[in-house]
């Protein structure tokens, strides 16, 4: 995950003026100020994140899922929350 962040994820976040707010396991919460930037960032993730499935059956393939939500963020106790 570290190399994936350095090569694909962090540059995409920076390119779309986003910021990484929190992580949990293999999930990331990223805030991007514009809806257009968020969608472009998500599309870049899906295009550039390598998914080595080879001949794996459909039920055993690695999936990269990205969700985009439009909402106002709030800051509480010095931390970002959505």
N, C-alpha and C positions, 0 to 999 in steps of 0.2 A: 504494500500500500504506500510505503514511503516514496519509492521511486515513481510510482504512478502519480502521486501528489506533485512531486518535483517536476516531472516531465509534462504532464497533461493538465491536471486539475488546478494547481496554483497559478500557472500562466493564464489559463482561461478565466479564472476569477479576476485576476488583475486586469486582463484585457477588457473586461466588461464592468470595471469599477465596482466590483463586489468585495465582500469580506466574509471570511469564514467565522461564523459565530460560535459553533460548537460541533463536537464530534461525539459519537456514541457507537462503539464497535466499528463497523464498516460504513456507517452512515455519516453524512455531513449536512449541517445546516448552514446555508450560504445566503447572505442577504445581498441583493442587487437593487440599486435605487430605481431603476426603470424596468417596466415590464418587457420592453424590447430587449434590453440588455440581459435580463434573466432568461428569456427564451433563447437568445443567441448563445448564451453561455451553456445552457442545457443541451442545445443541439451540438455544440462543439464537444461536450463531454461524450455524447452518444456516438459521434463520428470518430473521435480520437482514442477512446478507451479501448484497448485491445481485449477482445473476448475470445480466448483460445478454446473453442468448442470441439474442433476436429470432427470426429464422427460420433460424438456423444448423442445418445437418444434425446428426443425433445424434452422429456421430463428431467433430464440431468444436465442441461446446458446452463452455463453461466449467463446471468441476465444483468444488464445495467439498466436500472430504472431511474428516471428523473421526474420529479413532480415540481410544478410551478404554481405558486399561490400568490394571489394579489391581496395584500392586507397591510395595514399600518403596523409597524413594529413599535414596541414599547421598550423602554429601558427601566429596569428595576434593580435597585441595589448595585448599580454600576455594571450590570450585565445586561446584554440584549436578550429579549424574550420575544417570541412571536405568538 
